[in-house]
Amino acid sequence: MFATRTRATVLFNSFLHGVLLYSILFYLPLYFESSIQHRPFTAAIDVFPICFTVMPFAILVAFTIEYLRKYRWSVWSAWTLTIAGFGVISLFRSTSNAHQRTGFQILAGAGLGMLYPALTIPMQASVPEDDVGLAMGMFVFARQMGGVVGVAVGSTVFSNVFASQIKTLYPLPPSLLSLENANEAIDFIPKLRDLVVNSVPKRGF
């Protein structure tokens, strides 16, 4: 599977696709619950823009590739939109308005959706017909492995950054003492809506 540059590149791109796709779907709702203080059901609705745009753009690109008989443009365009979308999503703050939160998600969702057919077609085209099944199995495995790594790395980064940031607020008031353990941060989110701490400024996620 790694005998040619095309296959190796596609598998690596599929891995990165999984890292970005699963990490954003896993951690973006936490932003809405913690920084915007939405309830879980509302937070799920808040990520609808990125979820809704994935499938239509995947279908659109698949038909466009079939019509043009070329696929490189779709790979470059997809990664451009994905990088731009994740770049602006990283700027989300507790003060970001609804238009920003929706529009930026659509940008990232378009790129993530385009990557599905944009990466599948070159993988199929780069192997003999008898090896297409094996190639697609490796392709899907690379994406799923990327998802596992993305969620795991995201969890580690979140815990480390949270632990370093919470230290800047020491000494913590009694109502926040449980946050000295970064592992308690997510479980603490439901309590934020009823919490009143005058000395702790509200910060972005």
PyMOL commands that set and color helices and strands:
alter all, ss='L'
color gray80, all
select helices_A, chain A and resi 5-34+40-46+48-68+72-89+98-125+129-169+174-180+182-194
alter helices_A, ss='H'
color red, helices_A
deselect
rebuild
show_as cartoon
